[in-house]
Amino acid sequence: MSNRILVFYGSYRSDRMGIRLADFVVKRLRTRGDDVELIDAKAINLPMLDRMYKEYPKGKAPAALEELANKIRSADGFVFVTGEYNWGIQPGLKNLTDHFLEEWFWRPAAIVSYSAGRLSGARAATAWHGTLSEMGMVVISSTIGVGPIGHTLSTEGEPIGDAGKAVEAAFPRFADDLAWWVEAAKAQRERKAPPY
């Protein structure tokens, strides 16, 4: 049975380089047999957080929030593809994520980071780890960092050069770790109702 994985991407910039990495992750997970959907924060374009999904009366949330809440609840796991902005996380992706809370609970999350420089978005990945944990997700220990992204993946999201080979070589372990946690969380949710 395939796992339902949502891949979240959050750049709102005009010349988005990170979409290459999001496309790479989606393609590679699909090759493994997972049911994968890219959730692009810019395409969904939620407003700045004023009211969380759960704060709307039942049936009164905006359509985009309702649809995304249903997708999150039906997912088995998540991958967050994040760039690094001034040593921090992308505001577009953070804004999308903050609209929800209980919908994320008891599912694993993986972090894939990137930057234009050699540090590969490591500081953003570190910041996301705490944020996602606080939101009820189990963050897997395997990560992927890509940088400089323009020399690692083509515009089609395919590996190029030595850096691309390194990302390709790292992906199977990353995906195996995510799959292990997805299966463990799925089994636990089926065995026992969440505590609250």
Helices and strands as residue ranges (DSSP letters): E 4-9, H 18-31, E 35-40, H 41-44, G 53-55, H 63-74, E 77-85, E 88-89, H 91-98, G 102-104, E 107-114, H 122-134, E 137-146, G 149-151, H 161-191
